[in-house]
Amino acid sequence: MLSTAICNINMNTPILVASGTFGFGEEFADFVDLSRLGAVMVKGTTLKPRRGNEGNRITETPSGMLNCIGLENPGVEVFLSDTLPRIKDKMNVIVNIAGTSAEEFGELARLLDVDGVAAVELNVSCPNVKDGGIIFGTDPKAAAAVTESAKKSTSKPVIVKLSPNVTDIKLMARAVEEAGADCISLINTLMGMEININTWRPTLGNVTGGLSGAAVKPVAVRMVYEVAKTVKVPIIGMGGIGSWQDAVEFFLAGASAIAVGTANFADPSITMKIADGLENYLQSRNLHSISELIGKVKV
Ligand SMILES: Cc1cc2nc3c(=O)[nH]c(=O)nc-3n(C[C@H](O)[C@H](O)[C@H](O)COP(=O)(O)O)c2cc1C
């Protein structure tokens, strides 16, 4: 009942997990039937290994969290030689990639054009690295250049992940669709900051960080709604999803699939509960597939 396909990737459910919140999937095998997830969007991968940011990297906020991990990861070579062979038969693997130039995104996409990788997701929107990220994510021309570079370097579907830290998300969506994106995912985290009133210092080592979790959900639903009206490519919606009811909202707004992020930290088996809840919801309304919900919000 929940099975679907996005960019020709067959998925048992339209429920994915968001990059950076679910490791490489295998860490969650005790809590989740990995094959029941649409895909695991693995931690942001870069050409060279990265240690991430110094100091405190995570703080809890009312209804969410702020993070400034800074793309800590072992680098694409280790991912390809060690991680991918271990995980590729257990789940659909979508590799989230981040580079400091359009060429670097292209190089990563080329290296990852291998068996076991279902798609690449371009993180043009990471707010927590000083050398790139946000510039691609807020400039339509730069985001288009990154998309083109990845597209011509791989035979895999290219998903472009948009930043919510822009005035008009529709401009970004249109630019990456015209540049060849096969799918758009959104939202990444919203830029935020917290200050300790005893020390007068920022809580996070990086000063600012990305806000995620329940607090961002209405922003994400609005952006999915706007982008769905603007582009033809499928949308993977995310941002604050913590229940099947949240997921239904994203489908009605126009998402073809959804991804769960921060909620995995509070309940590592939340995706399975969302899958059960969605199945019951469809049955109770006599609906036969998720496609009967997509974009059906009555405005
Ligand atoms: C700790 C943490 C690490 C993240 N790392 C990445 C990353 O490496 N690449 C990326 O594109 N997004 C990353 N994100 C953003 C999430 O994938 C997601 O887009 C965002 O958190 C909104 O969804 P949520 O509110 O369900 O968490 C990260 C988020 C968190 C909380």
The ligand as an SDF file (V2000), in Angstrom:
LIG
                    3D

 31 33  0  0  0  0  0  0  0  0999 V2000
   22.7730   16.7280   13.6210 C   0  0  0  0  0  0  0  0  0  0  0  0
   22.3540   17.0340   12.2320 C   0  0  0  0  0  0  0  0  0  0  0  0
   23.2410   16.7970   11.1610 C   0  0  0  0  0  0  0  0  0  0  0  0
   22.8630   17.0940    9.8580 C   0  0  0  0  0  0  0  0  0  0  0  0
   23.7500   16.8340    8.8360 N   0  0  0  0  0  0  0  0  0  0  0  0
   23.3600   17.0640    7.5430 C   0  0  0  0  0  0  0  0  0  0  0  0
   24.2320   16.7500    6.4540 C   0  0  0  0  0  0  0  0  0  0  0  0
   25.3350   16.2200    6.6180 O   0  0  0  0  0  0  0  0  0  0  0  0
   23.8020   17.0470    5.1910 N   0  0  0  0  0  0  0  0  0  0  0  0
   22.5620   17.6030    4.9470 C   0  0  0  0  0  0  0  0  0  0  0  0
   22.2010   17.8440    3.7880 O   0  0  0  0  0  0  0  0  0  0  0  0
   21.7110   17.8880    5.9660 N   0  0  0  0  0  0  0  0  0  0  0  0
   22.0780   17.6360    7.2340 C   0  0  0  0  0  0  0  0  0  0  0  0
   21.2090   17.9110    8.2710 N   0  0  0  0  0  0  0  0  0  0  0  0
   19.8650   18.4510    7.9640 C   0  0  0  0  0  0  0  0  0  0  0  0
   18.7870   17.3520    7.9560 C   0  0  0  0  0  0  0  0  0  0  0  0
   19.0810   16.3540    6.9970 O   0  0  0  0  0  0  0  0  0  0  0  0
   17.3740   17.9430    7.6840 C   0  0  0  0  0  0  0  0  0  0  0  0
   17.3620   18.5410    6.4200 O   0  0  0  0  0  0  0  0  0  0  0  0
   16.9610   18.9880    8.7140 C   0  0  0  0  0  0  0  0  0  0  0  0
   17.4400   18.6500   10.0010 O   0  0  0  0  0  0  0  0  0  0  0  0
   15.4460   19.1850    8.7910 C   0  0  0  0  0  0  0  0  0  0  0  0
   14.7730   17.9960    9.1440 O   0  0  0  0  0  0  0  0  0  0  0  0
   14.3800   17.6130   10.6870 P   0  0  0  0  0  0  0  0  0  0  0  0
   13.7440   18.8340   11.2800 O   0  0  0  0  0  0  0  0  0  0  0  0
   13.4550   16.4500   10.5630 O   0  0  0  0  0  0  0  0  0  0  0  0
   15.6630   17.2700   11.3610 O   0  0  0  0  0  0  0  0  0  0  0  0
   21.5720   17.6270    9.5990 C   0  0  0  0  0  0  0  0  0  0  0  0
   20.6850   17.8520   10.6570 C   0  0  0  0  0  0  0  0  0  0  0  0
   21.0520   17.5560   11.9610 C   0  0  0  0  0  0  0  0  0  0  0  0
   20.0620   17.8060   13.0700 C   0  0  0  0  0  0  0  0  0  0  0  0
  1  2  1  0
  2  3  1  0
  2 30  2  0
  3  4  2  0
  4  5  1  0
  4 28  1  0
  5  6  2  0
  6  7  1  0
  6 13  1  0
  7  8  2  0
  7  9  1  0
  9 10  1  0
 10 11  2  0
 10 12  1  0
 12 13  2  0
 13 14  1  0
 14 15  1  0
 14 28  1  0
 15 16  1  0
 16 17  1  0
 16 18  1  0
 18 19  1  0
 18 20  1  0
 20 21  1  0
 20 22  1  0
 22 23  1  0
 23 24  1  0
 24 25  2  0
 24 26  1  0
 24 27  1  0
 28 29  2  0
 29 30  1  0
 30 31  1  0
M  END
$$$$
